[in-house]
């Protein structure tokens, strides 16, 4: 079982979204995504390990958004959230 830690960058990017989007994403995070990441952050239907990222980074797909995170022993650091069109540029 892993702990979840949100970085300052993640919180800033989430705060930059519109209020309805913030509420929707926060609800999804607490009800669905964080429980999945606590149990098995390495694989799942919306999880993908990104190549050529250092340190090793994974992303969780949430509709038009991508949530990026890194796994350290027993802690999952949620580092960023971006719209798909801006995420891979």
C-alpha positions in Angstrom: 0.0 0.0 0.0 1.5 3.4 -1.1 0.9 6.9 0.2 -0.1 9.7 -2.1 1.8 13.0 -2.0 0.8 16.0 -4.2 3.6 18.3 -5.2 3.3 22.1 -5.2 3.5 22.1 -9.0 0.5 19.7 -9.2 -1.6 21.9 -6.8 -0.7 25.0 -8.8 -1.7 23.5 -12.1 -4.9 22.2 -10.6 -5.7 25.6 -9.2 -5.2 27.2 -12.6 -8.1 25.2 -14.0 -11.7 26.5 -13.9 -13.6 25.9 -10.7 -15.9 23.3 -12.2 -13.0 21.4 -13.7 -11.1 21.5 -10.3 -14.1 20.1 -8.5 -14.7 17.3 -11.1 -11.0 16.3 -11.1 -10.7 16.4 -7.3 -13.7 14.2 -7.0 -12.3 11.7 -9.5 -8.9 11.8 -7.7 -10.3 11.1 -4.2 -13.0 8.6 -5.2 -11.3 6.6 -8.0 -7.7 7.4 -9.0 -5.9 7.7 -5.6 -7.3 4.3 -4.4 -6.0 2.7 -7.6 -2.6 4.3 -7.2 -2.4 3.3 -3.6 -3.0 -0.3 -4.5 -1.0 -0.7 -7.7 0.6 2.4 -9.2 2.6 0.4 -11.7 -0.1 -0.8 -14.1 -3.7 -0.4 -14.9 -6.1 0.5 -17.8 -5.3 4.2 -17.8 -1.7 4.0 -16.6 1.3 4.2 -18.9 5.1 4.4 -18.2 6.6 7.2 -20.2 9.8 6.6 -22.1 12.7 9.0 -22.0 11.7 10.6 -18.7 14.2 10.9 -15.9 13.3 10.2 -13.2 10.9 7.4 -14.3 7.5 8.9 -14.7 4.1 7.4 -15.4 0.9 9.1 -16.4 -2.8 8.4 -15.6 -5.3 9.3 -18.4 -8.3 11.2 -17.1 -10.5 12.3 -20.1 -8.6 15.2 -21.8 -6.2 15.5 -18.9 -3.0 13.6 -18.0 -1.9 13.2 -14.4 1.9 12.6 -14.1 3.4 10.8 -11.2 6.6 9.2 -9.9 6.9 6.2 -7.7 9.4 6.2 -4.8 9.5 3.4 -2.2 6.0 3.4 -0.7 5.1 6.9 -1.9 3.5 8.1 -5.1 4.3 11.7 -5.9 1.7 13.3 -8.1 3.8 15.9 -9.9 1.6 17.5 -12.6 -1.6 17.7 -14.4 -2.0 18.9 -18.0 -4.4 18.8 -20.9 -3.4 16.2 -23.4 -2.7 18.7 -26.2 -0.1 20.5 -23.9 1.3 17.5 -22.1 3.7 15.9 -24.6 5.1 19.0 -26.3 
